[in-house]
């Protein structure tokens, strides 16, 4: 993309691409914004803000079957003692074929695949905050995946891992070594986590990661 094109859509140029023939364009959106661009970044407007902050995601073309949300940063208030997200929460709404749980707490590095109706309406990612907080922050990347894309996750998989080795953790899980506040499990979470079968492999081993203690 040329720099003039990036400027026109409200993006920020970040490095070069296409072997130096164009510029990488990062599109950042915040409260009340909407987007039709792939790989849009939804960011918080500032510290201490309260109320509803939402990004409306419109399909960039026909036959978009999934939206992948990568939580590059997601710091919200912790759930209460019953696991309910009361003070802060993230919720995804729209015409979906996926159960999307309500999220709160610390979820850096987590992701989810949202299955959408190909000819349906927009998807809305909402963060609602009841109390001011200087520690609340988020940076969420929204990637649109075509119905014929090789990056499409299997149906029913809220999370999809495509490497032969890696770590899987529940939402709002932090190892003891990184905890600066008490964390707890979020209630009413029942979702599918899938692992891609790699060529030459016929099984999988799950082990506890003792390095996180």
N, C-alpha and C positions, 0 to 999 in steps of 0.2 A: 504494500500500500504506500502511495506517495504521502509525504508529510502534509500536503495541502488537503488530501482526502481525510487523513486522520484528524486534522484540525476541524474540518467541516462537521464530522460526527461527534465532536467533543472529546476525542481521545487524546492520549499522551504518547508521543513517540518514545520508544524504548529500544534502542539498538537497531541493527539492520537485519534484513532477511532476504530471501530469494537471491542469494549469492551477491548481496550488496546492491541489488537493483531496486529494492524497496525498503520501507521502514516497518518495524514491528509496532503495531498500534494497540495500546492498552486502553480499554474503555472502562472508566470507573463511574459507578452510579451510587446514589444514596437515597435517603428517605423520599418516598413519593415519586421516584423516577420509574421509567419503563425502558425496556431495551428490546431490540430485534437482532442484536449482534451476538455472535458466538464468542465464548470466553470473556463475558462481561464480569467485572469485579464489583461486588456489592460491599460497600464499606460504611462504617459508622460515621456519623457527621461530626462527633466531638464527644468530649467527656461529660458525664453527668446528665445527658439528655434522657428524658422519660417520654413515655407514650409509644404509639405505634410507629414503626419505621418499616416500610415495605418496598420491595422491588417487584415490578410486574414484568414477567418474561414472555414476550411474544415470539412465536416461531419465526426463524429467519427464512424458512422455506416450507413447502409442503412436505409431508412424510417425515416429520421429526417424531420419533417414538420414545425417546428418553431425554431427560435433563440430568446431568451429573452435577452435583453440588460438592465442591471441595472446600472444606473448612480449613483454609490456610491459617486462619486465626478465628477462634470463637470463645470468648470469655464472657460468660453470663453468670448471674447469681446461682448459688447452689440450690438444689431442691430441698424441701423441708424434710423432717424426720420420717415422713411417710413416702418420700420419693417423688413428691409432686412439685412441678415447676410453677411456683406462685409469683415470685417477684419479677423474674425475667423468663422469657421462653421464646423459642423459635418454632414456627409452625409453617407448613407448606400447604397451600390450598389451591384448588382448581380441579379440572377434569382429569382425574388420575386413575390408574389401575394398580396403584401401589399403596400399601399401608405405610404412612410416614409418621413415625412417632414424634411427639413433642420433645424438644431438646432444651437443656439448660446446662449450666456448669462449664467445665473446661473440655473443649473438643478439638483442640488444635490437631491437624493432620488427619482427622476423620473425613469420611465422604459418604455420600448416598446417591443411589440411582433412583430417579423418580420416573416411573412409566406413565406416559401421558397418552391421551387419545389423539391419534394422528391428525384428525380433522377437528379437534376440539378447540376450546378457547385458551386464554392465557393462563400461565401459572404464576402464583403470587408467593413470594417468600417474605414472611412477616416476622419481625422481632418486636415483641411488646415488652415494655419496661414499666414497672409500677413505682420504682424508687430510684432516685438519683444515685449514681455510682461512678467513681473515677476509674474503676478497674474494668468496666464494661467495654468491650471492643470486639469487632469482627471484621473479617476480610474473607469473602466467600466468592469463589470462582464458579460461574455457571456455564457449563459446556453443553451444547445441543448436539444430540447424536441421532443421525439419520436411521431410518428403519432398515436400510440395507448396509449399514456400517459394520465393519469387523470389530468395532469397539463396543458394540451393543452388548449389554449384560443379559444373561438368561432371565426369562420371565420369573418374577417372584423373588429376585435377589435385590435386597435393599443395598447390600454391599457386595462388591465383586473384586476379588484379588486375582491378578493375572501373572504373578511371579511364582517361581517354584519354591522360594523360601521367603518368609516374612513373618510379621507379627499381626495378630488380630486381637483387638480389645473392645470391650463394651464402651458405649458412650459415657462420658464423664469419668473415665478411668485414668488415674495418674499413678505412676510408681511412687513409692514412699520417698525416694530420693529427690523427687521433683515437687512434692506437695508443699505448698505454702499455706494452704487452708484445708480443712477437712472436706473430703468429698464423699458422696454416697451414691448408691445405685438409683437410677431413675425408674419410677414405677411405670407399669403398663407398656413394657417393651417386649414385643414378640415379633421378630422379623427374621428374614432369611439372610444368611451370610454365605456366599458361594466362593469357591476357589476353582479357577480354570484348570482343566486337566492339560498338563504339558505333554508334548510328544515323548514317547519312551517311558512314561510313568504309568503305573497301574494301581497306585495306592497313595495314601497320605497319612502322615504321623502328626498328631497334635501333642504338644508338650508344654508344660508350664514354664514360663520364662522366669527363672529364679533370680536373674539379674535385676529385676524390677523391685525386689523387696528392699 
